[in-house]
Amino acid sequence: MHDIRLIREAPAAFDAALARRGLDPIAQTVLALDEKRRGRIHAAEQLQAERNAASKAIGEAKARGDEAEFERLRALVAESKSRIATLEEEAREADRALADLLAGLPNPPLDDVPDGPDETANVELKRWGTPRDFPFPPREHFEIPAAKAGLDFEAAARLSGSRFVVMRGAMVRIHRALAQFMLDTHITKNGLTEVWTPVLVRDEAMYGTGQLPKFAEDSYCTTNGWWLIPTSEVTLTNLVANRILEADQLPMRMTAHTQCFRSEAGSAGKDTAGMLRQHQFEKVEMVSITRPEDSRAELDRMTACAEGILEALGLPYRTVVLCTGDMGFAAQRTHDIEVWLPGQNTYREISSVSTTGDFQARRMNARFRPAPEAKPEFVHTLNGSGLAVGRTLIAVLENGQEEDGSITLPEVLAPFLGGARRVLPDGTLTG
């Protein structure tokens, strides 16, 4: 949500910031609704004061026996009551319209975000690792013999339709091991607190992080009004909704491993083969709640946490900063980490780490007290994948594939797999 005071003070700057995201000028429309709302409130307050004075005068006129004045004042009070009700309703209508308008406007980008219309203008920040030189044409994950035995897309389609998978044997064990490795790393090395959260939430939680109202079609809603979370960013961030934190509680750094659900609206025809783009998937999410002055540094820290997972797994990657035309709705700045997939001969997104400033905090009224007795201020919120578990599985399979159809696994996973370091062509885990 946007600070209406900043728009009043600098409407041209607000329009200029949103123009970087490709939006037309909107500040004057916002200010017109704001002026209407404030005008109706002021008029109602003035009329209420006059009504109060007239009500007092009624008793005085009655006491004097001035029947004409008594009737005039009584009619005035009755008329004022109706007029006040009209003004208050008009103020509420303007307030709702203003809130709806502001709720649909994206977060302005930080000054250091590159301008551009789409992903072609994203700027690379770093690369790590050298893609392996295969002595054979590398396969995509769903074509590797060792993986095919444990990835059943036909059974999933019979159960649920397209963009689902049933995993068996080695594949589900490696998938689970990856999630456990990520969690353990974030907890023991990166200092995050593990949290378990529901995957069903109310409208307010989705609104708080920016999924509603603008992106309702991207998520699933149950018949009784619960939303299936697209990521535990929703639940972790909303843990501070409508709270005032003390300064010594910040930074608050959390991680969670959850099922996630996305309708993939608008992605028809994209990545239909394999498990790259699924309706149901798992992520290990990171969320930080910080003081405003610390959020930019926290973005870099969280990015390094996600990068460290890939480095430990030996998976080549590159990190890019998204341009203004490619950023998410709630983000001020976003770092995408893209892992090398030899089967596709390209880098694909595996983590997206963003700072939202106070954009989400305003929507969910999350604040902190900088000092004892100080006036509360809005916190800053950040979120990032640490990592998408299914996509990490894809990267492990493709980068570790061998010519005979087997797969060599990252050494760091062996403790989570009973010492296994390979998957044989028939899908068997072995040391």
Helices and strands as residue ranges (DSSP letters): H 4-9, H 11-19, H 27-64, H 67-103, G 119-121, E 123-128, G 141-143, H 145-148, E 151-152, H 153-160, E 166-167, H 169-188, E 193-194, E 200-201, H 203-209, G 216-218, E 220-221, E 227-228, H 233-238, E 244-246, G 247-249, E 252-261, E 280-290, G 292-294, H 295-313, E 317-321, E 333-341, E 346-355, H 359-364, E 367-369, E 377-378, E 380-388, H 389-400, E 407-408, G 411-416, E 422-423, E 429-430
